[in-house]
């Protein structure tokens, strides 16, 4: 029998995580980064779980694929709507509501902004949707504002952007905020 010393199992860090100590960056939308007021660390669950019924009891087996919840970001909208329009233009480039040329222009614009990517011609542009995705990073800070843990999101793209409600009925000065939802492939933790 192995004896365990309970003193070696005590945690070394007794500080709790603070919900207001974070930084979020996404390369494709630099104007949004400064105005972020909230972001979630998405949940994760198994899909494809199975149950085998026997005459005694049901036996449950774990799933074989992971399902990630959406990444949701809330930000304050600046006066010229620059940060809101960054996401809006990103989404219209992906969805090209007017014509196919919007999609090609979105890909070529992204490639011009990123010197690593080479400019493609119109025939090849439709085969490269990955340039319309971007990696994101959520950095958790300690209570002393030092980076502690980083969460890296791979291949993010927006799926919804909330509307903006203007009203003359407000009595207090309130800032407009918007919420954007992202899909992504996977997220991974990186200890700093």
Contact map, one row per residue, 1 for C-alpha under 8 A:
111000000000000000000000000000000000000000000000000000000000000000000000000000000000000000000000000000000000000000000000000000000000000000000000000000000000000000000000000000000000000000000000
111100000000000000000000000000000000000000000000000000000000000000000000000000000000000000000000000000000000000000000000000000000000000000000000000000000000000000000000000000000000000000000000
111110000000000000000000000000000000000000000000000000000000000000000000000000000000000000000000000000000000000000000000000000000000000000000000000000000000000000000000000000000000000000000000
011111000000000000000000000000000000000000000000000000000000000000000000000000000000000000000000000000000000000000000000000000000000000000000000000000000000000000000000000000000000000000000000
001111111000000000000000000000000000000000000000000000000000000000000000000000000000000000000000000000000000000000000000000000000000000000000000000000000000000000000000000000000000000000000000
000111111100000000000000000000000000000000000000000000000000000000000000000000000000000000000000000000000000000000000000000000000000000000000000000000000000000000000000000000000000000000000000
000011111100000000000000000000000000000000000000000000000000000000000000000000000000000000000000000000000000000000000000000000000000000000000000000000000000000000000000000000000000000000000000
000011111100000000000000000000000000000000000000000000000000000000000000000000000000000000000000000000000000000000000000000000000000000000000000000000000000000000000000000000000000000000000000
000011111110000000000000000000000000000000000000000000000000000000000000000000000000000000000000000000000000000000000000000000000000000000000000000000000000000000000000000000000000000000000000
000001111111000000000000000000000000000000000000000000000000000000000000000000000000000000000000000000000000000000000000000000000000000000000000000000000000000000000000000000000000000000000000
000000001111110000000000000000000000000000000000000000000000000000000000000000000000000000000000000000000000000000000000000000000000000000000000000000000000000000000000000000000000000000000000
000000000111110000000000000000000000000000000000000000000000000000000000000000000000000000000000000000000000000000000000000000000000000000000000000000000000000000000000000000000000000000000000
000000000011111000000000000000000000000000000000000000000000000000000000000000000000000000000000000000000000000000000000000000000000000000000000000000000000000000000000000000000000000000000000
000000000011111100000000000000000000000000000000000000000000000000000000000000000000000000000000000000000000000000000000000000000000000000000000000000000000000000000000000000000000000000000000
000000000000111110000000000000000000000000000000000000000000000000000000000000000000000000000000000000000000000000000000000000000000000000000010000000000000000000000000000000000000000000000000
000000000000011111000000000000000000000000000000000000000000000000000000000000000000000000000000000000000000000000000000000000000000000000000000000000000000000000000000000000000000000000000000
000000000000001111100000000000000000000000000000000000000000000000000000000000000000000000000000000000000000000000000000000000000000000000000110000000000000000000000000000000000000000000000000
000000000000000111111000000000000000000000000000000000000000000000000000000000000000000000000000000000000000000000000000000000000000000000000110000000000000000000000000000000000000000000000000
000000000000000011111100000000000000000000000000000000000000000000000000000000000000000000000000000000000000000000000000000000000000000000000000000000000000000000000000000000000000000000000000
000000000000000001111100000000000000000000000000000000000000000000000000000000000000000000000000000000000000000000000000000000000000000000000000000000000000000000000000000000000000000000000000
000000000000000001111110000000000000000000000000000000000000000000000000000000000000000000000000000000000000000000000000000000000000000000011110100000000000000000000000000000000000000000000000
000000000000000000111111000000000000000000000000000000000000000000000000000000000000000000000000000000000000000000000000000000000000000001111000000000000000000000000000000000000000000000000000
000000000000000000001111100000000000000000000000000000000000000000000000000000000000000000000000000000000000000000000000000000000000000001111000000000000000000000000000000000000000000000000000
000000000000000000000111110000001001001000000000000000000000000000000000000000000000000000000000000000000000000000000000000000000000000111100000000000000000000000000000000000000000000000000000
000000000000000000000011111001001000000000000000000000000000000000000000000000000000000000000000000000000000000000000000000000000000000111000000000000000000000000000000000000000000000000000000
000000000000000000000001111111001000000000000000000000000000000000000000000000000000000000000000000000000000000000000000000000000000011110000000000000000000000000000000000000000000000000000000
000000000000000000000000111111000000000000000000000000000000000000000000000000000000000000000000000000000000000000000000000000000000011100000000000000000000000000000000000000000000000000000000
000000000000000000000000011111000000000000000000000000000000000000000000000000000000000000000000000000000000000000000000000000000000010000000000000000000000000000000000000000000000000000000000
000000000000000000000000011111111000000000000000000000000000000000000000000000000010011000000000000000000000000000000000000000000000000000000000000000000000000000000000000000000000000000000000
000000000000000000000000111111111100000000000000000000000000000000000000000000000010000000000000000000000000000000000000000000000000000000000000000000000000000000000000000000000000000000000000
000000000000000000000000000011111110000000000000000000000000000000000000000000000110010000000000000000000000000000000000000000000000000000000000000000000000000000000000000000000000000000000000
000000000000000000000000000011111111000000000000000000000000000000000000001000000011010000000000000000000000000000000000000000000000000000000000000000000000000000000000000000000000000000000000
000000000000000000000001110011111111000000000000000000000000000000000000000000000000000000000000000000000000000000000000000000000000000000000000000000000000000000000000000000000000000000000000
000000000000000000000000000001111111000000000000000000000000000000000000000000000000000000000000000000000000000000000000000000000000000000000000000000000000000000000000000000000000000000000000
000000000000000000000000000000111111100000000000000000000000000000000000001110000000000000000000000000000000000000000000000000000000000000000000000000000000000000000000000000000000000000000000
000000000000000000000001000000011111111000000000000000000000000000000000111100000000000000000000000000000000000000000000000000000000000000000000000000000000000000000000000000000000000000000000
000000000000000000000000000000000011111000000000000000000000000000000000111100000000000000000000000000000000000000000000000000000000000000000000000000000000000000000000000000000000000000000000
000000000000000000000000000000000001111100000000000000000000000000000000111000000000000000000000000000000000000000000000000000000000000000000000000000000000000000000000000000000000000000000000
000000000000000000000001000000000001111110000000000000000000000000000011110000000000000000000000000000000000000000000000000000000000000000000000000000000000000000000000000000000000000000000000
000000000000000000000000000000000000011111000000000000000000000000000011100000000000000000000000000000000000000000000000000000000000000000000000000000000000000000000000000000000000000000000000
000000000000000000000000000000000000001111100000000000000000000000000010000000000000000000000000000000000000000000000000000000000000000000000000000000000000000000000000000000000000000000000000
000000000000000000000000000000000000000111110000000000000000000000011110000000000000000000000000000000000000000000000000000000000000000000000000000000000000000000000000000000000000000000000000
000000000000000000000000000000000000000011111000000000000000000000011000000000000000000000000000000000000000000000000000000000000000000000000000000000000000000000000000000000000000000000000000
000000000000000000000000000000000000000001111100000000000000000001111000000000000000000000000000000000000000000000000000000000000000000000000000000000000000000000000000000000000000000000000000
000000000000000000000000000000000000000000111110000000000000000001110000000000000000000000000000000000000000000000000000000000000000000000000000000000000000000000000000000000000000000000000000
000000000000000000000000000000000000000000011111100000000000011111100000000000000000000000000000000000000000000000000000000000000000000000000000000000000000000000000000000000000000000000000000
000000000000000000000000000000000000000000001111100000000000001111100000000000000000000000000000000000000000000000000000000000000000000000000000000000000000000000000000000000000000000000000000
000000000000000000000000000000000000000000000111110000000000011110000000000000000000000000000000000000000000000000000000000000000000000000000000000000000000000000000000000000000000000000000000
000000000000000000000000000000000000000000000111111000000001111100000000000000000000000000000000000000000000000000000000000000000000000000000000000000000000000000000000000000000000000000000000
000000000000000000000000000000000000000000000001111100000001111000000000000000000000000000000000000000000000000000000000000000000000000000000000000000000000000000000000000000000000000000000000
000000000000000000000000000000000000000000000000111110000111100000000000000000000000000000000000000000000000000000000000000000000000000000000000000000000000000000000000000000000000000000000000
000000000000000000000000000000000000000000000000011111000111100000000000000000000000000000000000000000000000000000000000000000000000000000000000000000000000000000000000000000000000000000000000
000000000000000000000000000000000000000000000000001111101110000000000000000000000000000000000000000000000000000000000000000000000000000000000000000000000000000000000000000000000000000000000000
000000000000000000000000000000000000000000000000000111111110000000000000000000000000000000000000000000000000000000000000000000000000000000000000000000000000000000000000000000000000000000000000
000000000000000000000000000000000000000000000000000011111000000000000000000000000000000000000000000000000000000000000000000000000000000000000000000000000000000000000000000000000000000000000000
000000000000000000000000000000000000000000000000000001111100000000000000000000000000000000000000000000000000000000000000000000000000000000000000000000000000000000000000000000000000000000000000
000000000000000000000000000000000000000000000000000011111110000000000000000000000000000000000000000000000000000000000000000000000000000000000000000000000000000000000000000000000000000000000000
000000000000000000000000000000000000000000000000001111011111000000000000000000000000000000000000000000000000000000000000000000000000000000000000000000000000000000000000000000000000000000000000
000000000000000000000000000000000000000000000000001111001111100000000000000000000000000000000000000000000000000000000000000000000000000000000000000000000000000000000000000000000000000000000000
000000000000000000000000000000000000000000000000111100000111110000000000000000000000000000000000000000000000000000000000000000000000000000000000000000000000000000000000000000000000000000000000
000000000000000000000000000000000000000000000000111100000011111000000000000000000000000000000000000000000000000000000000000000000000000000000000000000000000000000000000000000000000000000000000
000000000000000000000000000000000000000000000101110000000001111100000000000000000000000000000000000000000000000000000000000000000000000000000000000000000000000000000000000000000000000000000000
000000000000000000000000000000000000000000000111110000000000111111000000000000000000000000000000000000000000000000000000000000000000000000000000000000000000000000000000000000000000000000000000
000000000000000000000000000000000000000000000111100000000000011111000000000000000000000000000000000000000000000000000000000000000000000000000000000000000000000000000000000000000000000000000000
000000000000000000000000000000000000000000000111000000000000001111100000000000000000000000000000000000000000000000000000000000000000000000000000000000000000000000000000000000000000000000000000
000000000000000000000000000000000000000000011110000000000000001111110000000000000000000000000000000000000000000000000000000000000000000000000000000000000000000000000000000000000000000000000000
000000000000000000000000000000000000000000011110000000000000000011111000000000000000000000000000000000000000000000000000000000000000000000000000000000000000000000000000000000000000000000000000
000000000000000000000000000000000000000001111000000000000000000001111100000000000000000000000000000000000000000000000000000000000000000000000000000000000000000000000000000000000000000001000000
000000000000000000000000000000000000000001110000000000000000000000111110000000000000000000000000000000000000000000000000000000000000000000000000000000000000000000000000000000000000000000000000
000000000000000000000000000000000000000001000000000000000000000000011111000000000000000000000000000000000000000000000000000000000000000000000000000000000000000000000000000000000000111100000000
000000000000000000000000000000000000001111000000000000000000000000001111100000000000000000000000000000000000000000000000000000000000000000000000000000000000000000000000000000000000111100000000
000000000000000000000000000000000000001100000000000000000000000000000111110000000000000000000000000000000000000000000000000000000000000000000000000000000000000000000000000000000011110000000000
000000000000000000000000000000000001111100000000000000000000000000000011111000000000000000000000000000000000000000000000000000000000000000000000000000000000000000000000000000000011100000000000
000000000000000000000000000000000001111000000000000000000000000000000001111100000000000000000000000000000000000000000000000000000000000000000000000000000000000000000000000000001111000000000000
000000000000000000000000000000010011110000000000000000000000000000000000111110000000000000000000000000000000000000000000000000000000000000000000000000000000000000000000000000001110000000000000
000000000000000000000000000000000011100000000000000000000000000000000000011111000000000000000000000000000000000000000000000000000000000000000000000000000000000000000000000000111100000000000000
000000000000000000000000000000000010000000000000000000000000000000000000001111101111000000000000000000000000000000000000000000000000000000000000000000000000000000000000000000111100000000000000
000000000000000000000000000000000000000000000000000000000000000000000000000111111111000000000000000000000000000000000000000000000000000000000000000000000000000000000000000000000000000000000000
000000000000000000000000000000000000000000000000000000000000000000000000000011111100000000000000000000000000000000000000000000000000000000000000000000000000000000000000000000000000000000000000
000000000000000000000000000000000000000000000000000000000000000000000000000001111100000000000000000000000000000000000000000000000000000000000000000000000000000000000000000000000000000000000000
000000000000000000000000000000000000000000000000000000000000000000000000000011111111100000000000000000000000000000000000000000000000000000000000000000000000000000000000000000000000000000000000
000000000000000000000000000000100000000000000000000000000000000000000000000011111111110000000000000000000000000000000000000000000000000000000000000000000000000000000000000000000000000000000000
000000000000000000000000000011110000000000000000000000000000000000000000000011001111111000000000000000000000000000000000000000000000000000000000000000000000000000000000000000000000000000000000
000000000000000000000000000000010000000000000000000000000000000000000000000011001111111100000000000000000000000000000000000000000000000000000000000000000000000000000000000000000100000000000000
000000000000000000000000000000000000000000000000000000000000000000000000000000001111111110000000000000000000000000000000000000000000000000000000000000000000000000000000000000000000000000000000
000000000000000000000000000010110000000000000000000000000000000000000000000000000111111111000000000000000000000000000000000000000000000000000000000000000000000000000000000000000000000000000000
000000000000000000000000000010000000000000000000000000000000000000000000000000000011111111100000000000000000000000000000000000000000000000000000000000000000010010000000000000000000000000000000
000000000000000000000000000000000000000000000000000000000000000000000000000000000001111111110000000000000000000000000000000000000000000000000000000000000000000010000000000000000000000000000000
000000000000000000000000000000000000000000000000000000000000000000000000000000000000111111111000000000000000000000000000000000000000000000000000000000000000000000000000000000000000000000000000
000000000000000000000000000000000000000000000000000000000000000000000000000000000000011111111100000000000100000000000000000000000001000000000000000000000000010000000000000000000000000000000000
000000000000000000000000000000000000000000000000000000000000000000000000000000000000001111111110000000000000000000000000000000000000000000000000000000000000011000000000000000000000000000000000
000000000000000000000000000000000000000000000000000000000000000000000000000000000000000111111111100001000000000000000000000000000000000000000000000000000000000000000000000000000000000000000000
000000000000000000000000000000000000000000000000000000000000000000000000000000000000000011111111000001101110000000000000000000000000000000000000000000000000000000000000000000000000000000000000
000000000000000000000000000000000000000000000000000000000000000000000000000000000000000001111111000000100100000000000000000000000001000000000000000000000000000000000000000000000000000000000000
000000000000000000000000000000000000000000000000000000000000000000000000000000000000000000111111100000100000000000000000000000000000000000000000000000000000000000000000000000000000000000000000
000000000000000000000000000000000000000000000000000000000000000000000000000000000000000000011111111111100000000000000000000000000000000000000000000000000000000000000000000000000000000000000000
000000000000000000000000000000000000000000000000000000000000000000000000000000000000000000010011111001000000000000000000000000000000000000000000000000000000000000000000000000000000000000000000
000000000000000000000000000000000000000000000000000000000000000000000000000000000000000000000001111101000000000000000000000000000000000000000000000000000000000000000000000000000000000000000000
000000000000000000000000000000000000000000000000000000000000000000000000000000000000000000000001111111100000000000000000000000000000000000000000000000000000000000000000000000000000000000000000
000000000000000000000000000000000000000000000000000000000000000000000000000000000000000000000001011111110000000000000000000000000000000000000000000000000000000000000000000000000000000000000000
000000000000000000000000000000000000000000000000000000000000000000000000000000000000000000000001001111111000000000000000000000000000000000000000000000000000000000000000000000000000000000000000
000000000000000000000000000000000000000000000000000000000000000000000000000000000000000000011001111111111100000000000000000000000000000000000000000000000000000000000000000000000000000000000000
000000000000000000000000000000000000000000000000000000000000000000000000000000000000000000001111001111111110000000000000000001000000000000000000000000000000000000000000000000000000000000000000
000000000000000000000000000000000000000000000000000000000000000000000000000000000000000000000000000111111111000000000000010011000000000000000000000000000000000000000000000000000000000000000000
000000000000000000000000000000000000000000000000000000000000000000000000000000000000000000001000000011111111100000000000000000000000000000000000000000000000000000000000000000000000000000000000
000000000000000000000000000000000000000000000000000000000000000000000000000000000000000001001100000001111111110000000000000000000001000000000000000000000000000000000000000000000000000000000000
000000000000000000000000000000000000000000000000000000000000000000000000000000000000000000001000000000111111111000000000000010011011000000000000000000000000000000000000000000000000000000000000
000000000000000000000000000000000000000000000000000000000000000000000000000000000000000000000000000000011111111100000011000010000000000000000000000000000000000000000000000000000000000000000000
000000000000000000000000000000000000000000000000000000000000000000000000000000000000000000000000000000001111111110000000000000000000000000000000000000000000000000000000000000000000000000000000
000000000000000000000000000000000000000000000000000000000000000000000000000000000000000000000000000000000111111111000000000000000011000000000000000000000000000000000000000000000000000000000000
000000000000000000000000000000000000000000000000000000000000000000000000000000000000000000000000000000000011111111111110000000000010000000000000000000000000000000000000000000000000000000000000
000000000000000000000000000000000000000000000000000000000000000000000000000000000000000000000000000000000001111111101010000000000000000000000000000000000000000000000000000000000000000000000000
000000000000000000000000000000000000000000000000000000000000000000000000000000000000000000000000000000000000111111100000000000000000000000000000000000000000000000000000000000000000000000000000
000000000000000000000000000000000000000000000000000000000000000000000000000000000000000000000000000000000000011111111000000000000000000000000000000000000000000000000000000000000000000000000000
000000000000000000000000000000000000000000000000000000000000000000000000000000000000000000000000000000000000001111111100000000000000000000000000000000000000000000000000000000000000000000000000
000000000000000000000000000000000000000000000000000000000000000000000000000000000000000000000000000000000000001001111100000000000000000000000000000000000000000000000000000000000000000000000000
000000000000000000000000000000000000000000000000000000000000000000000000000000000000000000000000000000000000001101111110000000000000000000000000000000000000000000000000000000000000000000000000
000000000000000000000000000000000000000000000000000000000000000000000000000000000000000000000000000000000000001000111111000000000000000000000000000000000000000000000000000000000000000000000000
000000000000000000000000000000000000000000000000000000000000000000000000000000000000000000000000000000000001001100001111100000000000000000000000000000000000000000000000000000000000000000000000
000000000000000000000000000000000000000000000000000000000000000000000000000000000000000000000000000000000001000000000111111110000000000000000000000000000000000000000000000000000000000000000000
000000000000000000000000000000000000000000000000000000000000000000000000000000000000000000000000000000000000000000000011111110000000000000000000000000000000000000000000000000000000000000000000
000000000000000000000000000000000000000000000000000000000000000000000000000000000000000000000000000000010000000000000001111111000000000000000000000000000000000000000000000000000000000000000000
000000000000000000000000000000000000000000000000000000000000000000000000000000000000000000000000000000000000000000000001111111000000000000000000000000000000000000000000000000000000000000000000
000000000000000000000000000000000000000000000000000000000000000000000000000000000000000000000000000000000000000000000001111111110000000000000000000000000000000000000000000000000000000000000000
000000000000000000000000000000000000000000000000000000000000000000000000000000000000000000000000000000010011000000000001111111111000000000000000000000000000000000000000000000000000000000000000
000000000000000000000000000000000000000000000000000000000000000000000000000000000000000000000000000000110000000000000000011111111000000000000000000000000000000000000000000000000000000000000000
000000000000000000000000000000000000000000000000000000000000000000000000000000000000000000000000000000000000000000000000000111111000000000000000000000000000000000000000000000000000000000000000
000000000000000000000000000000000000000000000000000000000000000000000000000000000000000000000000000000000010000000000000000111111110000000000000000000000000000000000000000000000000000000000000
000000000000000000000000000000000000000000000000000000000000000000000000000000000000000000000000000000000010000000000000000011111111100000000000000000000000000000000000000000000000000000000000
000000000000000000000000000000000000000000000000000000000000000000000000000000000000000000000000000000000000000000000000000000011111100000000000000000000010000000000000000000000000000000000000
000000000000000000000000000000000000000000000000000000000000000000000000000000000000000000000000000000000010011000000000000000011111110000000000000000000000000000000000000000000000000000000000
000000000000000000000000000000000000000000000000000000000000000000000000000000000000000001000100000000000110010000000000000000001111110000000000000000000000100000000000000000000000000000000000
000000000000000000000000000000000000000000000000000000000000000000000000000000000000000000000000000000000000000000000000000000001111111000000000000000000011100000000000000000000000000000000000
000000000000000000000000011100000000000000000000000000000000000000000000000000000000000000000000000000000000000000000000000000000011111100000000000000000111100000000000000000000000000000000000
000000000000000000000000011000000000000000000000000000000000000000000000000000000000000000000000000000000000000000000000000000000000111110000000000000011111000000000000000000000000000000000000
000000000000000000000001111000000000000000000000000000000000000000000000000000000000000000000000000000000000000000000000000000000000011111000000000000011111000000000000000000000000000000000000
000000000000000000000001110000000000000000000000000000000000000000000000000000000000000000000000000000000000000000000000000000000000001111100000000001111000000000000000000000000000000000000000
000000000000000000000111100000000000000000000000000000000000000000000000000000000000000000000000000000000000000000000000000000000000000111110000000001110000000000000000000000000000000000000000
000000000000000000000111000000000000000000000000000000000000000000000000000000000000000000000000000000000000000000000000000000000000000011111000001111100000000000000000000000000000000000000000
000000000000000000001110000000000000000000000000000000000000000000000000000000000000000000000000000000000000000000000000000000000000000001111100001111000000000000000000000000000000000000000000
000000000000000000001110000000000000000000000000000000000000000000000000000000000000000000000000000000000000000000000000000000000000000000111111111110000000000000000000000000000000000000000000
000000000000000011001000000000000000000000000000000000000000000000000000000000000000000000000000000000000000000000000000000000000000000000011111111100000000000000000000000000000000000000000000
000000000000001011001000000000000000000000000000000000000000000000000000000000000000000000000000000000000000000000000000000000000000000000001111110000000000000000000000000000000000000000000000
000000000000000000000000000000000000000000000000000000000000000000000000000000000000000000000000000000000000000000000000000000000000000000001111110000000000000000000000000000000000000000000000
000000000000000000001000000000000000000000000000000000000000000000000000000000000000000000000000000000000000000000000000000000000000000000001111111000000000000000000000000000000000000000000000
000000000000000000000000000000000000000000000000000000000000000000000000000000000000000000000000000000000000000000000000000000000000000000001111111100000000000000000000000000000000000000000000
000000000000000000000000000000000000000000000000000000000000000000000000000000000000000000000000000000000000000000000000000000000000000000111100111111000000000000000000000000000000000000000001
000000000000000000000000000000000000000000000000000000000000000000000000000000000000000000000000000000000000000000000000000000000000000000111100011111000000000000000000000000000000000000000011
000000000000000000000000000000000000000000000000000000000000000000000000000000000000000000000000000000000000000000000000000000000000000000111000001111100000000000000000000000000000000000001111
000000000000000000000000000000000000000000000000000000000000000000000000000000000000000000000000000000000000000000000000000000000000000011110000001111110000000000000000000000000000000000001111
000000000000000000000000000000000000000000000000000000000000000000000000000000000000000000000000000000000000000000000000000000000000000011100000000011111000000000000000000000000000000000111100
000000000000000000000000000000000000000000000000000000000000000000000000000000000000000000000000000000000000000000000000000000000000001111000000000001111100000000000000000000000000000000111100
000000000000000000000000000000000000000000000000000000000000000000000000000000000000000000000000000000000000000000000000000000000000001110000000000000111111000000000000000000000000000111110000
000000000000000000000000000000000000000000000000000000000000000000000000000000000000000000000000000000000000000000000000000000000000011100000000000000011111000000000000000000000000000111100000
000000000000000000000000000000000000000000000000000000000000000000000000000000000000000000000000000000000000000000000000000000000100111100000000000000001111100000000000000000000000000110000000
000000000000000000000000000000000000000000000000000000000000000000000000000000000000000000000000000000000000000000000000000000000000111100000000000000001111110000000000000000000000011110000000
000000000000000000000000000000000000000000000000000000000000000000000000000000000000000000000000000000000000000000000000000000000001110000000000000000000011111000000000000000000000011100000000
000000000000000000000000000000000000000000000000000000000000000000000000000000000000001001100000000000000000000000000000000000000000000000000000000000000001111110000000000000000001111000000000
000000000000000000000000000000000000000000000000000000000000000000000000000000000000000000100000000000000000000000000000000000000000000000000000000000000000111110000000000000000001111000000000
000000000000000000000000000000000000000000000000000000000000000000000000000000000000000000000000000000000000000000000000000000000000000000000000000000000000011111000000000000000001110000000000
000000000000000000000000000000000000000000000000000000000000000000000000000000000000001100000000000000000000000000000000000000000000000000000000000000000000011111100000000000000111100000000000
000000000000000000000000000000000000000000000000000000000000000000000000000000000000000000000000000000000000000000000000000000000000000000000000000000000000000111110000000000000111000000000000
000000000000000000000000000000000000000000000000000000000000000000000000000000000000000000000000000000000000000000000000000000000000000000000000000000000000000011111000000000000100000000000000
000000000000000000000000000000000000000000000000000000000000000000000000000000000000000000000000000000000000000000000000000000000000000000000000000000000000000001111100000000011100000000000000
000000000000000000000000000000000000000000000000000000000000000000000000000000000000000000000000000000000000000000000000000000000000000000000000000000000000000000111110000000010000000000000000
000000000000000000000000000000000000000000000000000000000000000000000000000000000000000000000000000000000000000000000000000000000000000000000000000000000000000000011111000000000000000000000000
000000000000000000000000000000000000000000000000000000000000000000000000000000000000000000000000000000000000000000000000000000000000000000000000000000000000000000001111110000000000000000000000
000000000000000000000000000000000000000000000000000000000000000000000000000000000000000000000000000000000000000000000000000000000000000000000000000000000000000000000111110000000000000000000000
000000000000000000000000000000000000000000000000000000000000000000000000000000000000000000000000000000000000000000000000000000000000000000000000000000000000000000000011111000000000000000000000
000000000000000000000000000000000000000000000000000000000000000000000000000000000000000000000000000000000000000000000000000000000000000000000000000000000000000000000011111111000000000000000000
000000000000000000000000000000000000000000000000000000000000000000000000000000000000000000000000000000000000000000000000000000000000000000000000000000000000000000000000111110000000000000000000
000000000000000000000000000000000000000000000000000000000000000000000000000000000000000000000000000000000000000000000000000000000000000000000000000000000000000000000000011111000000000000000000
000000000000000000000000000000000000000000000000000000000000000000000000000000000000000000000000000000000000000000000000000000000000000000000000000000000000000000000000011111100000000000000000
000000000000000000000000000000000000000000000000000000000000000000000000000000000000000000000000000000000000000000000000000000000000000000000000000000000000000000000000010111110000000000000000
000000000000000000000000000000000000000000000000000000000000000000000000000110000000000000000000000000000000000000000000000000000000000000000000000000000000000000000000000011111000000000000000
000000000000000000000000000000000000000000000000000000000000000000000000000110000000000000000000000000000000000000000000000000000000000000000000000000000000000000011000000001111100000000000000
000000000000000000000000000000000000000000000000000000000000000000000000011110000000000000000000000000000000000000000000000000000000000000000000000000000000000000010000000000111110000000000000
000000000000000000000000000000000000000000000000000000000000000000000000011110000001000000000000000000000000000000000000000000000000000000000000000000000000000011110000000000011111000000000000
000000000000000000000000000000000000000000000000000000000000000000000001111000000000000000000000000000000000000000000000000000000000000000000000000000000000000011000000000000001111100000000000
000000000000000000000000000000000000000000000000000000000000000000000001110000000000000000000000000000000000000000000000000000000000000000000000000000000000011111000000000000000111110000000000
000000000000000000000000000000000000000000000000000000000000000000000111100000000000000000000000000000000000000000000000000000000000000000000000000000000000011110000000000000000011111000000000
000000000000000000000000000000000000000000000000000000000000000000000111000000000000000000000000000000000000000000000000000000000000000000000000000000000001111100000000000000000001111100000000
000000000000000000000000000000000000000000000000000000000000000000000110000000000000000000000000000000000000000000000000000000000000000000000000000000000001111000000000000000000000111110000000
000000000000000000000000000000000000000000000000000000000000000000000110000000000000000000000000000000000000000000000000000000000000000000000000000000001111100000000000000000000000011111100000
000000000000000000000000000000000000000000000000000000000000000000000000000000000000000000000000000000000000000000000000000000000000000000000000000000001111000000000000000000000000001111100000
000000000000000000000000000000000000000000000000000000000000000000010000000000000000000000000000000000000000000000000000000000000000000000000000000000001100000000000000000000000000000111110000
000000000000000000000000000000000000000000000000000000000000000000000000000000000000000000000000000000000000000000000000000000000000000000000000000000111100000000000000000000000000000111111000
000000000000000000000000000000000000000000000000000000000000000000000000000000000000000000000000000000000000000000000000000000000000000000000000000000111000000000000000000000000000000001111100
000000000000000000000000000000000000000000000000000000000000000000000000000000000000000000000000000000000000000000000000000000000000000000000000000011110000000000000000000000000000000000111110
000000000000000000000000000000000000000000000000000000000000000000000000000000000000000000000000000000000000000000000000000000000000000000000000000011110000000000000000000000000000000000011111
000000000000000000000000000000000000000000000000000000000000000000000000000000000000000000000000000000000000000000000000000000000000000000000000000111000000000000000000000000000000000000001111
000000000000000000000000000000000000000000000000000000000000000000000000000000000000000000000000000000000000000000000000000000000000000000000000001111000000000000000000000000000000000000000111
